[in-house]
Amino acid sequence: MNNIKNIFIKDTNNKLGAIRLSFGILGSLALAYLTIMLIAKNLNDSTFENIVIGIILLPCFWSIFGLWIVMSKTRFNAILKTIIPFIVLYTLVYIIG
């Protein structure tokens, strides 16, 4: 029960938790890849142009999503900032598109 309460409490220390870092690294990578796939799917360019666009934009999106997730106030917000955009991007790329 104590662990469930700790998820919703704002972190008072300056340390970055393992949950925020893991979601910040792996979750932002997944979000960046889905964003690049969505962009490439909507551009209708050649395969080479899509690859070049992905190579250029992937590190930018990865760092932007990573900072956005890591700078969350709580662990629960970090989890939500990963899962909700993942579901939206996955839906846009695979289910609707």
Secondary structure in CASP SS format (residue, H / E / C, confidence):
PFRMAT SS
TARGET T0000
AUTHOR 0000-0000-0000
METHOD secondary structure of the structure
MODEL  1
M C 1.00
N H 1.00
N H 1.00
I H 1.00
K H 1.00
N H 1.00
I H 1.00
F H 1.00
I C 1.00
K C 1.00
D C 1.00
T C 1.00
N C 1.00
N C 1.00
K C 1.00
L C 1.00
G C 1.00
A H 1.00
I H 1.00
R H 1.00
L H 1.00
S H 1.00
F H 1.00
G H 1.00
I H 1.00
L H 1.00
G H 1.00
S H 1.00
L H 1.00
A H 1.00
L H 1.00
A H 1.00
Y H 1.00
L H 1.00
T H 1.00
I H 1.00
M H 1.00
L H 1.00
I H 1.00
A H 1.00
K H 1.00
N H 1.00
L H 1.00
N C 1.00
D C 1.00
S C 1.00
T H 1.00
F H 1.00
E H 1.00
N H 1.00
I H 1.00
V H 1.00
I H 1.00
G H 1.00
I H 1.00
I H 1.00
L H 1.00
L H 1.00
P H 1.00
C H 1.00
F H 1.00
W H 1.00
S H 1.00
I H 1.00
F H 1.00
G H 1.00
L H 1.00
W H 1.00
I H 1.00
V H 1.00
M C 1.00
S C 1.00
K C 1.00
T C 1.00
R H 1.00
F H 1.00
N H 1.00
A H 1.00
I H 1.00
L H 1.00
K H 1.00
T H 1.00
I H 1.00
I H 1.00
P H 1.00
F H 1.00
I H 1.00
V H 1.00
L H 1.00
Y H 1.00
T H 1.00
L H 1.00
V H 1.00
Y H 1.00
I H 1.00
I H 1.00
G C 1.00
END
